[in-house]
Amino acid sequence: MCGDFRAMPRAAGQPPKLVPTAREVLAINMIRLRADRGWSQEVLGFEAGLHRTFIAHVERRVRNVSLDNIERIAKALGVETYELLKP
């Protein structure tokens, strides 16, 4: 899914810079890290103690995820929590 970006103000005459939302960054990083490990959404869900459909909703950016669950996902992927939110 694209288009989950917000425009940041720019100087007069310059086009706005598109910046991904936190949901977009989280989803991109989860998908990338999961693919790097060759894991399905089901495996990530199992490793994080979350349901596969929850992982799918977060990756599709249709679910608001708590910090506690971001920590669980990060731990399952073997990364620091902040890395999931780093563009």
N, C-alpha and C positions, 0 to 999 in steps of 0.2 A: 504494500500500500504506500503510495506516495502522497504528497500534498499535506503531510502532517508537519508543516513548517510554519514559523511565524516570521513576519517581516520586521527587521530591526531598522530604526530610523537612520538615515544617512544624511550627508550634507546636501544642500540644495543642488539639484541638477544631476544627482547620482541615483541610480536605481537602488531600491532597498536590498539589503543583504538578507538572504533567507537562512534562518538558523533552525535546525531541527529541535523539536520539543523534547523534553525529557523522556516521554513515552517512546518517541521515535528512536532516540539514542539507545535506550534500554533494549528495545526490540532488536535493533540492528546488532548490538553487541551480543545479546543472547543467541541469536541465530548464528552469528559468526563463530562464537565460542563452541556452541553445540555442534556445528558442522565440523569444526577443527577436530573434535573428539570422535566424530562419526556417530554421534548419539541421535536417536530419535527424540521427539517430544516426550514420548512415553518414558524413555530411559532418564531423561533429565528430570521429569516429574518424580519418578521413583527415587532418584538420588537426592532430590531436594525435599522429599516427603510431601509433594504436592500432586494434584491430579493432572493427568495429561491435558485435559481440556482447559485447565487453568493456564498451563504453559502456552497452549495454543492461543488463548485469548490475550495473554500479555504480548506475545509475539505479533499478533494482529492489531495490537494497540486498541482493543475494545474493552479492556479491563483495567481499572485503576488498581495498582498493586501497592501493598503496604511496605514499609521499610523492613519489617520483619521478614516478609517473603522475599524481598530483594536480597537480604542477607542469606537466606536459605539457598536461593538460586546461586549466589556467588560462591558460597561454601561448596555446593555440589560441583560447580565448574572449576573449583580450585583457584579462584581469583579473589582479590580484595573487593569489597562491596563497591567502593568508589569507581572501580574499573568498569562496572556495568553502566555507569552514568557518564563516563568520560567520552566525549565526542572523538 
